[in-house]
Amino acid sequence: MNKLRYQEKLKTQYNLEEVKKKNVRELNMLLSENPIMISYIEVFEKINH
């Protein structure tokens, strides 16, 4: 039971990492289209680190 729960937890952490990477990519695309986004990117990165 504990082992299963641990595996689920690992899976969730991995998924969160994937989501973060995806969000950073999307934000970078927005940034290239819209320079005003720079401050939002900086705030987002501070929150994630």
Backbone as JSON, one array per atom type, in Angstrom:
{
  "sequence": "MNKLRYQEKLKTQYNLEEVKKKNVRELNMLLSENPIMISYIEVFEKINH",
  "N": [[0.84, -1.2, 0.0], [1.83, 1.31, 0.91], [3.98, 1.51, -0.84], [2.7, 1.73, -3.29], [1.38, 4.15, -2.93], [3.57, 5.82, -2.74], [4.61, 5.59, -5.34], [2.56, 6.8, -6.77], [2.82, 9.36, -5.79], [5.34, 10.08, -6.77], [4.77, 10.05, -9.48], [2.97, 12.17, -9.63], [4.61, 14.33, -8.88], [6.38, 14.31, -11.03], [4.64, 14.92, -13.12], [3.92, 17.51, -12.37], [6.35, 18.82, -12.77], [6.53, 18.6, -15.54], [4.33, 20.15, -16.3], [5.15, 22.65, -15.36], [7.4, 23.13, -17.02], [6.14, 23.24, -19.47], [4.5, 25.47, -19.08], [6.44, 27.48, -18.83], [7.53, 27.43, -21.38], [5.28, 28.25, -22.87], [4.92, 30.8, -21.8], [7.29, 31.99, -22.64], [6.86, 32.05, -25.37], [4.69, 33.81, -25.49], [5.99, 36.04, -24.55], [7.8, 36.62, -26.62], [6.02, 37.52, -28.48], [4.91, 39.66, -27.24], [6.34, 42.2, -25.68], [5.63, 43.46, -23.27], [5.01, 41.49, -21.55], [7.26, 40.77, -20.14], [7.67, 41.5, -17.36], [5.75, 39.89, -16.16], [6.73, 37.35, -16.71], [9.1, 37.39, -15.2], [8.07, 37.55, -12.6], [6.62, 35.15, -12.51], [8.75, 33.3, -12.72], [10.12, 33.81, -10.34], [8.26, 32.93, -8.49], [8.25, 30.21, -9.05], [10.8, 29.37, -8.33]],
  "CA": [[0.0, 0.0, 0.0], [2.72, 2.46, 0.98], [4.77, 1.56, -2.07], [1.8, 2.23, -4.32], [1.17, 5.57, -2.65], [4.83, 6.48, -3.08], [4.68, 5.65, -6.8], [1.6, 7.83, -7.18], [3.41, 10.65, -5.43], [6.41, 10.33, -7.75], [4.11, 10.35, -10.75], [2.4, 13.51, -9.5], [5.72, 15.28, -8.91], [6.88, 14.34, -12.4], [3.65, 15.65, -13.9], [4.04, 18.93, -12.02], [7.54, 19.32, -13.46], [6.17, 18.73, -16.95], [3.43, 21.29, -16.41], [5.98, 23.85, -15.19], [8.19, 23.33, -18.24], [5.2, 23.63, -20.51], [4.1, 26.84, -18.79], [7.57, 28.36, -19.14], [7.59, 27.51, -22.85], [4.17, 29.08, -23.33], [5.2, 32.18, -21.4], [8.34, 32.49, -23.51], [6.23, 32.36, -26.66], [3.94, 35.05, -25.29], [6.98, 37.1, -24.39], [8.33, 36.99, -27.93], [4.96, 38.23, -29.2], [4.46, 40.83, -26.5], [7.4, 42.6, -24.73], [5.05, 43.89, -21.99], [4.93, 40.29, -20.72], [8.53, 40.54, -19.43], [7.51, 41.56, -15.91], [4.99, 38.71, -15.74], [7.66, 36.23, -16.77], [10.0, 37.49, -14.04], [7.28, 37.21, -11.41], [6.34, 33.72, -12.61], [9.97, 32.56, -12.42], [10.4, 33.96, -8.9], [7.31, 32.06, -7.78], [8.62, 28.81, -9.29], [12.14, 29.01, -7.84]],
  "C": [[0.87, 1.25, 0.0], [3.54, 2.64, -0.29], [3.94, 2.16, -3.2], [1.59, 3.74, -4.16], [2.4, 6.38, -3.04], [4.98, 6.64, -4.6], [3.74, 6.72, -7.35], [2.18, 9.22, -6.94], [4.5, 11.03, -6.43], [5.81, 10.75, -9.09], [3.57, 11.79, -10.73], [3.5, 14.56, -9.58], [6.25, 15.43, -10.33], [5.94, 15.15, -13.28], [3.72, 17.14, -13.62], [5.24, 19.56, -12.71], [7.24, 19.55, -14.94], [5.3, 19.96, -17.18], [4.22, 22.59, -16.3], [6.76, 24.16, -16.46], [7.31, 23.84, -19.36], [4.78, 25.1, -20.32], [5.2, 27.83, -19.14], [7.69, 28.53, -20.65], [6.5, 28.43, -23.38], [4.4, 30.55, -22.99], [6.29, 32.78, -22.29], [7.8, 32.84, -24.89], [5.44, 33.66, -26.57], [4.89, 36.24, -25.23], [7.52, 37.56, -25.75], [7.3, 37.77, -28.75], [4.64, 39.57, -28.54], [5.48, 41.22, -25.41], [6.88, 43.03, -23.35], [4.98, 42.7, -21.01], [6.18, 40.07, -19.87], [8.35, 40.52, -17.91], [6.72, 40.36, -15.38], [5.88, 37.47, -15.72], [8.56, 36.24, -15.53], [9.28, 37.09, -12.76], [7.02, 35.71, -11.38], [7.58, 32.9, -12.23], [10.35, 32.66, -10.95], [9.51, 33.03, -8.08], [7.75, 30.6, -7.89], [9.97, 28.41, -8.72], [12.33, 29.31, -6.37]]
}
